[in-house]
Amino acid sequence: MDQNLQQTYIASSDVLAIRHRVLRNTYWLLAISMIPTILGAWLGVQMKFAFFSGSPFIGFIAFLAIAFGFFYAIERTKNSGLGVAVLLGFTFFMGLMLSRLIGHILGFSNGASLIMTAFGGTAAVFTVMATVATVSKRDFSGLGKWLFAGVAVILVAALANVFLQLPALYLAISVIAIAIFSAYILFDVQQIINGGETNYISATLNIYLDVYNIFVNLLSLLGIFGGSRD
């Protein structure tokens, strides 16, 4: 009996060690992924990069096609070192896509301050949500289907607003997106802790998208309400 208990304890310790290793590797890769994102954004600003600026609808569809192409490639290569390279390529692409917003914000006299505020706010949201997911005994797995539905609604609303161009709808989308992707951090981090996600590349992709979307929408709101031309 004692031997069985000892084996169970050892097995449990091994499982916990694996989960902690996945979480640690995820956080490291998430931090590294910010480098190509910043590089892509900087390069895009310097080049005045515009993705189908003359046709927002085509640009939106092309962006989704490229993004889902990267998702497919990352899924296929996630168990090899190539998966890291593909993921970092994706984060560079996302940095390029971010450059138009960054360039717009830098057009304000307090643009640099707004970017730093958005960065600090995003970091604070991530820290709080990741901590709650780590220490809370509550099971957040039930949020998954509701959050997925929320993202689907946001995508449809964003696509509709390409044609409608309603400022109020844009604001609503940004606020809801921040709430949904903040909750997604709870879900994604706890998936790692509970063993629902065992691949650190996939885990990094999920959390990167959460953080990216929070930053983009927070920066957009700050630009609308706090941008100054003085």
C-alpha positions as CSV (number, residue, x, y, z in Angstrom):
1,M,0.0,0.0,0.0
2,D,2.8,2.4,0.9
3,Q,4.6,1.5,-2.3
4,N,1.4,2.3,-4.3
5,L,1.1,5.6,-2.6
6,Q,4.7,6.4,-3.3
7,Q,4.3,5.6,-6.9
8,T,1.2,7.7,-7.1
9,Y,3.1,10.6,-5.5
10,I,6.0,10.3,-7.9
11,A,3.6,10.2,-10.9
12,S,1.8,13.3,-9.6
13,S,5.1,15.1,-9.1
14,D,6.2,14.2,-12.7
15,V,2.9,15.5,-14.1
16,L,3.2,18.8,-12.1
17,A,6.8,19.2,-13.3
18,I,5.8,18.8,-16.9
19,R,3.0,21.3,-16.6
20,H,5.3,23.8,-14.9
21,R,7.9,23.3,-17.6
22,V,5.3,23.9,-20.3
23,L,4.2,27.1,-18.5
24,R,7.8,28.3,-18.1
25,N,8.6,27.6,-21.8
26,T,5.4,29.4,-22.8
27,Y,6.3,32.5,-20.9
28,W,9.8,32.6,-22.3
29,L,8.6,32.1,-25.9
30,L,5.9,34.7,-25.3
31,A,8.6,37.2,-24.2
32,I,10.8,36.3,-27.2
33,S,7.9,36.7,-29.6
34,M,7.6,40.4,-28.7
35,I,11.0,41.0,-30.4
36,P,9.8,40.2,-34.0
37,T,6.5,42.0,-33.3
38,I,8.3,45.2,-32.3
39,L,10.7,44.8,-35.3
40,G,7.8,44.3,-37.7
41,A,5.9,47.3,-36.3
42,W,9.0,49.5,-36.5
43,L,9.8,48.4,-40.0
44,G,6.1,48.9,-41.0
45,V,6.2,52.4,-39.7
46,Q,9.4,53.2,-41.5
47,M,8.1,51.8,-44.8
48,K,4.6,53.3,-44.2
49,F,3.3,49.8,-44.7
50,A,-0.4,49.6,-45.8
51,F,-2.2,46.3,-46.3
52,F,-4.8,46.8,-49.1
53,S,-5.5,50.3,-47.8
54,G,-7.5,51.0,-50.9
55,S,-9.9,48.1,-50.2
56,P,-10.5,47.4,-46.5
57,F,-12.8,44.5,-47.2
58,I,-10.2,42.7,-49.4
59,G,-7.5,43.6,-46.8
60,F,-9.6,42.1,-44.0
61,I,-10.2,38.8,-45.9
62,A,-6.5,38.6,-47.0
63,F,-5.4,39.2,-43.4
64,L,-7.6,36.3,-42.2
65,A,-6.4,34.0,-44.9
66,I,-2.7,34.7,-44.1
67,A,-3.3,34.4,-40.4
68,F,-5.1,31.1,-40.7
69,G,-2.4,29.9,-43.0
70,F,0.1,30.6,-40.2
71,F,-2.1,28.9,-37.7
72,Y,-2.2,25.8,-39.9
73,A,1.6,25.8,-40.3
74,I,2.2,26.3,-36.6
75,E,-0.1,23.4,-35.8
76,R,1.7,21.1,-38.3
77,T,5.2,22.0,-36.9
78,K,4.4,22.6,-33.2
79,N,6.3,19.4,-32.2
80,S,9.6,20.6,-33.7
81,G,12.0,23.5,-33.6
82,L,10.6,24.7,-36.9
83,G,7.3,25.5,-35.1
84,V,9.2,28.2,-33.1
85,A,10.5,29.7,-36.3
86,V,7.0,29.7,-37.9
87,L,5.5,31.2,-34.7
88,L,8.1,34.0,-34.7
89,G,7.4,34.6,-38.4
90,F,3.7,35.0,-37.5
91,T,4.5,37.5,-34.8
92,F,6.6,39.5,-37.3
93,F,3.6,39.6,-39.6
94,M,1.4,40.7,-36.8
95,G,3.9,43.5,-36.0
96,L,3.6,44.7,-39.6
97,M,-0.1,44.7,-39.3
98,L,0.2,46.7,-36.1
99,S,2.4,49.4,-37.8
100,R,-0.5,51.4,-39.3
101,L,-2.1,51.9,-35.9
102,I,1.3,52.7,-34.4
103,G,2.0,55.2,-37.1
104,H,-1.4,56.8,-36.5
105,I,-0.8,57.1,-32.8
106,L,2.7,58.5,-33.3
107,G,1.0,61.3,-35.2
108,F,-0.3,62.6,-31.9
109,S,2.0,64.8,-29.8
110,N,1.6,62.4,-26.9
111,G,1.7,59.3,-29.1
112,A,4.7,57.7,-27.5
113,S,3.1,58.2,-24.1
114,L,-0.1,56.5,-25.3
115,I,1.8,53.5,-26.6
116,M,3.6,53.1,-23.3
117,T,0.4,53.4,-21.4
118,A,-1.2,50.8,-23.6
119,F,1.8,48.5,-23.1
120,G,1.7,49.0,-19.4
121,G,-2.1,48.5,-19.2
122,T,-1.7,45.3,-21.3
123,A,1.1,44.0,-19.1
124,A,-1.0,44.8,-16.0
125,V,-4.1,42.9,-17.4
126,F,-1.9,39.9,-18.3
127,T,-0.2,39.8,-14.9
128,V,-3.5,40.0,-13.0
129,M,-5.3,37.4,-15.2
130,A,-2.4,35.0,-15.3
131,T,-2.0,35.2,-11.5
132,V,-5.7,34.6,-11.0
133,A,-5.6,31.6,-13.3
134,T,-2.6,30.2,-11.4
135,V,-3.8,30.6,-7.8
136,S,-7.5,30.3,-8.2
137,K,-9.1,26.9,-7.5
138,R,-12.1,27.8,-9.7
139,D,-12.4,26.0,-13.0
140,F,-12.5,28.4,-16.0
141,S,-12.7,25.7,-18.7
142,G,-16.4,26.3,-19.1
143,L,-15.6,29.8,-20.5
144,G,-14.1,28.3,-23.6
145,K,-17.2,27.9,-25.8
146,W,-18.6,31.3,-24.7
147,L,-15.4,33.1,-25.4
148,F,-15.1,31.4,-28.8
149,A,-18.6,32.6,-29.6
150,G,-17.7,36.1,-28.5
151,V,-14.7,36.2,-30.8
152,A,-16.9,35.1,-33.7
153,V,-19.3,37.9,-32.9
154,I,-16.4,40.4,-32.9
155,L,-15.2,39.2,-36.2
156,V,-18.6,39.5,-37.8
157,A,-19.1,43.0,-36.3
158,A,-15.7,44.1,-37.4
159,L,-16.3,42.9,-40.9
160,A,-19.7,44.7,-41.0
161,N,-18.1,47.9,-39.8
162,V,-15.7,47.8,-42.7
163,F,-18.8,48.8,-44.7
164,L,-20.8,50.7,-42.0
165,Q,-17.9,52.8,-40.6
166,L,-19.8,53.5,-37.4
167,P,-17.7,55.0,-34.7
168,A,-20.0,53.8,-31.9
169,L,-19.7,50.2,-33.2
170,Y,-16.0,50.5,-33.4
171,L,-15.8,51.6,-29.8
172,A,-18.1,48.8,-28.7
173,I,-16.0,46.2,-30.5
174,S,-12.8,47.5,-28.8
175,V,-14.3,47.4,-25.3
176,I,-15.8,44.0,-25.8
177,A,-12.6,42.6,-27.3
178,I,-10.6,43.8,-24.3
179,A,-13.0,42.0,-22.0
180,I,-13.1,38.8,-24.0
181,F,-9.4,38.5,-24.5
182,S,-8.7,39.3,-20.9
183,A,-10.9,36.4,-20.0
184,Y,-9.2,34.3,-22.6
185,I,-5.9,34.7,-20.6
186,L,-7.6,33.1,-17.6
187,F,-8.8,30.2,-19.8
188,D,-5.5,29.7,-21.7
189,V,-3.2,29.9,-18.7
190,Q,-5.3,27.5,-16.7
191,Q,-5.4,25.1,-19.7
192,I,-1.7,24.8,-19.2
193,I,-1.8,24.5,-15.5
194,N,-4.5,21.8,-15.6
195,G,-2.8,19.8,-18.4
196,G,-5.4,20.7,-21.1
197,E,-2.6,22.2,-23.2
198,T,0.8,20.4,-23.2
199,N,2.5,22.0,-26.2
200,Y,4.3,25.3,-25.3
201,I,4.2,26.5,-28.9
202,S,0.5,26.2,-29.2
203,A,0.1,27.7,-25.7
204,T,2.3,30.6,-26.7
205,L,0.3,31.3,-29.8
206,N,-3.0,31.3,-27.8
207,I,-1.7,33.7,-25.2
208,Y,0.1,35.9,-27.7
209,L,-3.2,36.5,-29.6
210,D,-4.8,37.4,-26.2
211,V,-2.1,39.9,-25.4
212,Y,-1.9,41.3,-28.9
213,N,-5.7,41.9,-29.1
214,I,-5.8,43.6,-25.7
215,F,-3.0,45.9,-26.7
216,V,-4.4,46.8,-30.1
217,N,-7.9,47.6,-28.8
218,L,-6.6,49.4,-25.7
219,L,-4.3,51.5,-27.8
220,S,-7.1,52.3,-30.2
221,L,-9.3,53.5,-27.3
222,L,-6.5,55.6,-25.9
223,G,-5.9,57.2,-29.3
224,I,-9.6,58.1,-29.6
225,F,-10.0,59.5,-26.1
226,G,-6.5,60.7,-25.2
227,G,-4.8,61.6,-28.5
228,S,-3.6,65.2,-28.7
229,R,-2.6,67.2,-31.8
230,D,-1.0,70.0,-29.8
